[in-house]
């Protein structure tokens, strides 16, 4: 999973990126200090994996990961090459989802590129640039489809949809806000439109507002996000920076002192899984305990294929137990079997979050 961190210059993107990845990307108080995207890989904490590794005394413990890409600040006119815009837009095209950092704090020592704090205006500035870039892509597709239509009338349906999307974007709304049926949604996804990518708005607040998770600016962001069914996560990049220097025990104490239930990173991870409709299943044993990320609704053979293609090709069945049931059995499969909690699942089984799977297959 690759998430792109975007936003206007000086909203806290690189500070947040440094904090959650400890990758040491430069963070400075001037526009465009990030030119090439910095990339950091973050381990997704999972208590289930930790516990199973302890129960089975696994030689290796492997957690799933998320890749964060710190993309340089966009400005008004980026789609026409303002700032370093075209390059940045290309970087956004490479990610699965966008973490849009929005400034929701006052600080006279940190300049705002537009001179005033207005989070909804900031969001609309970025969205407009993505929409403009998308209309350029659509215009080329429409021209191509119109030419093909002369020889192939079946293209008409595709052309109609392309025109519908373009007309919608021309109203200033992002493609992700369109009402589409399943077939149309798959087609629009194939167009790789920037404004169709799912978004998490990261409202970057001051240290004083971190515990309350609300201020006038955050409320404006929430109202905007609700219109497009996007998620909002409240973070304080400064606090995240401090947390990144602490061990787990110190982190927990620090958060408790501040009255904060969980870190911004943990909230971002949860929101990104929800946004992209992802879950994790687990394989465990003496050699290794490992989490694997899949789309919700994935069938057992395809889940097995995440481990190795041969597992999917020769799939026979999956010996499956829910994590909670295995813990209830004290981690002992023999006890789980006695209670009928260890199940044999076939090719039509949808793997659930927290399933512990042992796949049987023909070589």
C-alpha positions as CSV (number, residue, x, y, z in Angstrom):
1,X,0.0,0.0,0.0
2,X,1.5,3.3,-1.1
3,X,0.0,6.6,0.3
4,X,1.0,10.0,-1.0
5,X,1.3,12.9,1.5
6,X,0.2,16.1,-0.3
7,X,-0.8,19.7,0.6
8,X,0.2,23.3,0.1
9,X,3.7,24.3,1.1
10,X,4.4,24.8,4.8
11,X,1.3,22.9,6.2
12,X,3.4,20.3,8.0
13,X,3.7,17.5,5.3
14,X,7.4,16.8,5.7
15,X,7.3,17.2,9.5
16,X,4.6,14.6,9.7
17,X,6.4,12.4,7.2
18,X,9.6,12.5,9.3
19,X,7.7,11.7,12.4
20,X,5.8,8.7,11.1
21,X,8.6,7.2,9.1
22,X,11.7,8.5,10.9
23,X,13.2,8.7,7.4
24,X,14.8,12.1,8.0
25,X,13.3,14.0,5.0
26,X,14.2,17.6,5.0
27,X,11.6,19.9,6.7
28,X,12.1,23.6,6.3
29,X,10.1,26.8,6.5
30,X,10.1,27.7,2.8
31,X,8.2,26.5,-0.3
32,X,9.5,23.6,-2.4
33,X,12.1,22.3,0.1
34,X,10.8,18.9,-1.1
35,X,11.5,18.4,-4.8
36,X,11.8,14.7,-5.3
37,X,9.4,12.6,-3.2
38,X,10.8,11.1,-0.1
39,X,9.7,7.6,0.6
40,X,9.4,5.8,3.9
41,X,8.1,2.4,4.9
42,X,6.2,2.1,8.1
43,X,5.5,-1.1,10.0
44,X,1.8,-1.6,10.8
45,X,1.5,-2.5,14.5
46,X,-0.6,-5.6,15.1
47,X,-1.0,-7.0,18.6
48,X,-2.3,-10.2,17.2
49,X,0.9,-10.9,15.3
50,X,3.0,-10.0,18.4
51,X,1.0,-12.4,20.6
52,X,1.0,-15.3,18.2
53,X,4.7,-14.9,17.7
54,X,5.1,-15.3,21.5
55,X,2.7,-18.2,21.7
56,X,4.5,-20.2,19.0
57,X,8.0,-18.9,19.8
58,X,8.4,-17.9,16.2
59,X,12.0,-17.4,14.8
60,X,10.7,-14.5,12.7
61,X,8.0,-12.0,13.1
62,X,6.9,-10.0,10.1
63,X,4.3,-7.2,10.2
64,X,2.6,-5.8,7.2
65,X,3.8,-2.3,6.0
66,X,2.6,0.9,4.5
67,X,4.7,3.0,2.2
68,X,4.4,6.8,2.7
69,X,5.5,9.1,-0.1
70,X,6.2,12.8,0.8
71,X,5.2,14.7,-2.3
72,X,6.3,18.3,-2.6
73,X,3.9,21.2,-1.9
74,X,1.4,22.0,-4.7
75,X,0.4,25.6,-5.5
76,X,-2.3,27.3,-7.5
77,X,-1.4,26.8,-11.2
78,X,0.5,23.5,-10.6
79,X,-1.5,21.9,-13.5
80,X,0.0,24.6,-15.8
81,X,3.5,24.0,-14.4
82,X,3.5,26.7,-11.7
83,X,6.0,25.9,-8.9
84,X,7.2,22.5,-9.8
85,X,3.6,21.3,-10.5
86,X,3.7,18.9,-13.4
87,X,6.4,16.8,-11.8
88,X,4.4,16.7,-8.5
89,X,1.2,15.7,-10.2
90,X,3.1,12.8,-11.8
91,X,4.2,11.6,-8.3
92,X,0.6,11.7,-7.1
93,X,-0.5,9.4,-10.0
94,X,1.8,6.7,-8.6
95,X,0.1,6.3,-5.2
96,X,-3.0,4.3,-4.3
97,X,-4.5,6.9,-2.0
98,X,-3.8,10.5,-0.9
99,X,-3.1,11.8,2.6
100,X,-4.0,15.5,2.2
101,X,-2.4,17.5,5.0
102,X,-4.4,20.6,5.8
103,X,-3.1,23.4,8.1
104,X,-5.5,23.9,11.0
105,X,-3.2,25.9,13.3
106,X,-2.1,29.5,13.8
107,X,1.6,30.2,13.9
108,X,3.0,33.6,12.9
109,X,6.5,32.1,12.6
110,X,5.4,29.7,9.8
111,X,4.4,31.5,6.6
112,X,1.3,30.4,4.7
113,X,1.7,30.4,0.9
114,X,-1.5,32.4,0.5
115,X,-1.0,34.6,3.5
116,X,-4.0,33.5,5.5
117,X,-5.3,30.3,7.3
118,X,-8.3,28.9,5.4
119,X,-8.3,25.1,5.3
120,X,-11.2,24.7,2.9
121,X,-9.7,27.1,0.5
122,X,-6.4,25.2,0.7
123,X,-8.2,21.9,0.0
124,X,-10.0,23.5,-3.0
125,X,-6.7,24.8,-4.3
126,X,-5.2,21.3,-4.4
127,X,-8.4,19.7,-5.7
128,X,-8.8,22.2,-8.5
129,X,-5.3,21.5,-9.7
130,X,-6.0,17.7,-9.7
131,X,-9.3,18.3,-11.5
132,X,-7.6,20.5,-14.2
133,X,-5.0,17.8,-14.8
134,X,-7.8,15.2,-15.1
135,X,-9.7,17.2,-17.7
136,X,-6.6,17.3,-19.8
137,X,-6.4,13.5,-19.6
138,X,-10.1,13.2,-20.4
139,X,-9.9,15.5,-23.4
140,X,-7.3,13.3,-25.0
141,X,-9.4,10.2,-24.3
142,X,-12.5,11.8,-25.7
143,X,-10.8,12.8,-28.9
144,X,-9.4,9.3,-29.3
145,X,-12.8,7.7,-28.6
146,X,-14.5,10.1,-31.0
147,X,-12.2,9.0,-33.8
148,X,-12.7,5.3,-33.0
149,X,-16.5,5.8,-33.0
150,X,-16.5,6.3,-36.8
151,X,-15.3,2.7,-37.3
152,X,-16.8,1.1,-34.2
153,X,-20.2,2.2,-32.9
154,X,-19.8,0.1,-29.7
155,X,-17.5,2.9,-28.5
156,X,-20.5,5.2,-28.0
157,X,-21.1,4.0,-24.4
158,X,-17.5,4.7,-23.4
159,X,-17.6,8.1,-25.1
160,X,-20.8,9.0,-23.3
161,X,-19.3,8.1,-19.9
162,X,-16.1,10.0,-20.7
163,X,-18.1,13.1,-21.6
164,X,-20.2,12.7,-18.4
165,X,-17.1,12.5,-16.2
166,X,-15.6,15.6,-18.0
167,X,-18.9,17.6,-17.5
168,X,-18.9,16.6,-13.9
169,X,-15.3,17.8,-13.4
170,X,-16.1,21.1,-15.1
171,X,-18.5,21.8,-12.2
172,X,-15.4,21.9,-9.9
173,X,-16.2,18.6,-8.2
174,X,-13.7,15.8,-7.8
175,X,-14.3,12.5,-9.8
176,X,-14.6,10.5,-6.5
177,X,-17.8,12.4,-5.8
178,X,-19.6,11.0,-8.9
179,X,-22.4,8.5,-8.5
180,X,-21.3,5.5,-10.6
181,X,-22.5,1.9,-10.9
182,X,-20.0,-1.0,-10.3
183,X,-19.1,-1.3,-14.0
184,X,-18.6,2.5,-14.4
185,X,-16.6,2.7,-11.3
186,X,-14.2,0.0,-12.6
187,X,-13.8,1.9,-15.8
188,X,-13.2,5.3,-14.1
189,X,-10.6,3.6,-11.9
190,X,-8.8,2.4,-15.0
191,X,-8.4,6.0,-16.2
192,X,-6.1,6.7,-13.2
193,X,-7.7,10.1,-12.6
194,X,-6.0,12.1,-9.8
195,X,-9.3,13.4,-8.4
196,X,-10.7,9.9,-8.2
197,X,-8.1,8.6,-5.8
198,X,-9.5,8.1,-2.3
199,X,-8.4,10.8,0.3
200,X,-7.8,11.1,4.0
201,X,-7.7,14.7,5.2
202,X,-5.0,15.0,7.9
203,X,-6.0,18.1,9.9
204,X,-2.7,19.3,11.4
205,X,-3.5,21.1,14.6
206,X,-1.5,22.8,17.3
207,X,-0.3,21.0,20.5
208,X,-3.0,22.8,22.5
209,X,-5.8,21.4,20.2
210,X,-4.3,17.9,19.9
211,X,-6.2,16.4,22.8
212,X,-9.6,18.0,22.0
213,X,-9.3,17.1,18.3
214,X,-11.4,20.0,17.4
215,X,-11.2,23.7,16.5
216,X,-12.9,25.9,14.1
217,X,-10.6,24.9,11.2
218,X,-11.0,21.2,11.9
219,X,-14.8,21.5,11.8
220,X,-14.6,23.2,8.4
221,X,-12.5,20.3,7.1
222,X,-15.0,17.8,8.5
223,X,-17.9,19.6,6.9
224,X,-16.1,19.5,3.5
225,X,-15.0,15.9,3.8
226,X,-18.5,14.8,4.6
227,X,-19.7,16.0,1.3
228,X,-17.4,13.6,-0.6
229,X,-17.5,10.8,2.0
230,X,-13.8,11.2,2.7
231,X,-12.2,10.5,6.1
232,X,-10.6,13.1,8.5
233,X,-7.8,12.3,10.9
234,X,-6.7,15.0,13.4
235,X,-2.9,15.0,13.9
236,X,-0.4,17.2,15.5
237,X,2.9,17.0,13.5
238,X,4.9,18.5,16.4
239,X,3.7,15.9,18.8
240,X,4.2,13.1,16.3
241,X,7.8,14.3,16.0
242,X,8.3,14.0,19.7
243,X,6.6,10.6,19.8
244,X,9.0,9.3,17.1
245,X,11.9,9.7,19.5
246,X,10.3,7.6,22.3
247,X,10.1,3.8,22.9
248,X,6.7,2.2,23.1
249,X,6.4,2.5,26.9
250,X,7.4,6.2,26.9
251,X,5.0,6.8,24.0
252,X,2.1,5.4,25.9
253,X,2.9,7.5,29.0
254,X,3.3,10.7,26.9
255,X,0.0,10.2,25.1
256,X,-1.7,9.5,28.4
257,X,-0.3,12.7,29.9
258,X,-1.6,14.7,26.9
259,X,-5.0,13.0,27.1
260,X,-4.6,11.6,23.6
261,X,-5.9,8.0,23.0
262,X,-3.7,7.0,20.1
263,X,-1.0,8.5,17.9
264,X,-1.6,10.2,14.6
265,X,0.2,7.4,12.8
266,X,-2.1,4.8,14.3
267,X,-5.1,6.8,13.3
268,X,-3.8,7.2,9.8
269,X,-3.1,3.5,9.5
270,X,-6.7,2.6,10.6
271,X,-8.2,5.1,8.2
272,X,-6.1,4.0,5.3
273,X,-7.2,0.4,5.8
274,X,-10.8,1.4,6.0
275,X,-10.5,3.8,3.0
276,X,-8.9,1.1,0.8
277,X,-11.2,-1.7,2.2
278,X,-8.2,-3.7,3.4
279,X,-7.9,-6.4,6.0
280,X,-5.1,-8.7,7.3
281,X,-4.9,-12.5,7.7
282,X,-2.1,-14.2,9.6
283,X,0.1,-17.3,9.1
284,X,1.9,-18.5,12.2
285,X,4.2,-21.3,13.4
286,X,7.6,-21.9,14.9
287,X,9.4,-20.7,11.8
288,X,7.5,-17.5,11.2
289,X,4.4,-15.4,12.2
290,X,3.4,-13.0,9.5
291,X,0.5,-10.6,8.7
292,X,-0.7,-10.4,5.0
293,X,-2.8,-7.6,3.7
294,X,-5.6,-8.3,1.2
295,X,-8.8,-6.6,0.0
296,X,-11.9,-7.3,2.0
297,X,-13.9,-10.0,0.2
298,X,-10.8,-11.9,-1.1
299,X,-11.4,-15.6,-1.6
300,X,-9.2,-18.2,0.1
301,X,-7.2,-19.2,-3.1
302,X,-6.4,-15.6,-3.9
303,X,-5.4,-15.0,-0.3
304,X,-3.1,-18.0,-0.6
305,X,-1.7,-16.5,-3.8
306,X,-0.4,-13.5,-1.7
307,X,2.0,-15.9,-0.1
308,X,3.0,-17.7,-3.3
309,X,1.5,-18.2,-6.7
310,X,1.8,-21.9,-6.4
311,X,-0.5,-21.8,-3.4
312,X,-3.3,-20.3,-5.5
313,X,-2.7,-22.6,-8.5
314,X,-2.8,-25.8,-6.5
315,X,-5.2,-24.7,-3.7
316,X,-7.0,-27.5,-2.0
317,X,-8.4,-25.9,1.2
318,X,-7.5,-23.6,4.1
319,X,-7.4,-24.8,7.7
320,X,-8.8,-21.6,9.3
321,X,-9.4,-20.3,12.8
322,X,-10.3,-16.8,14.0
323,X,-7.6,-15.2,16.1
324,X,-10.0,-14.6,19.1
325,X,-11.0,-18.3,19.1
326,X,-7.4,-19.4,19.1
327,X,-6.7,-17.2,22.0
328,X,-9.7,-18.5,23.8
329,X,-8.3,-22.0,23.3
330,X,-5.0,-20.8,24.9
331,X,-3.2,-20.9,21.6
332,X,-3.7,-24.7,21.4
333,X,-5.0,-26.0,18.1
334,X,-6.0,-29.3,19.8
335,X,-8.3,-27.5,22.2
336,X,-9.7,-25.4,19.3
337,X,-10.4,-28.6,17.3
338,X,-12.4,-30.0,20.3
339,X,-14.6,-27.0,20.3
340,X,-15.0,-27.1,16.5
341,X,-13.3,-23.7,16.1
342,X,-10.8,-24.9,13.5
343,X,-12.6,-25.0,10.2
344,X,-11.8,-26.4,6.8
345,X,-12.6,-23.8,4.2
346,X,-12.8,-24.3,0.4
347,X,-12.4,-22.1,-2.7
348,X,-15.5,-20.0,-2.1
349,X,-14.5,-18.9,1.4
350,X,-14.0,-15.1,1.9
351,X,-11.1,-14.6,4.3
352,X,-11.9,-12.5,7.3
353,X,-9.8,-10.0,9.2
354,X,-7.8,-11.8,11.8
355,X,-8.2,-15.2,10.3
356,X,-5.3,-17.5,10.9
357,X,-4.8,-19.6,7.8
358,X,-2.8,-22.7,6.9
359,X,-3.2,-23.4,3.2
360,X,-3.0,-26.9,1.8
361,X,-2.2,-27.2,-1.9
362,X,-0.9,-29.5,-4.7
363,X,2.5,-28.9,-6.1
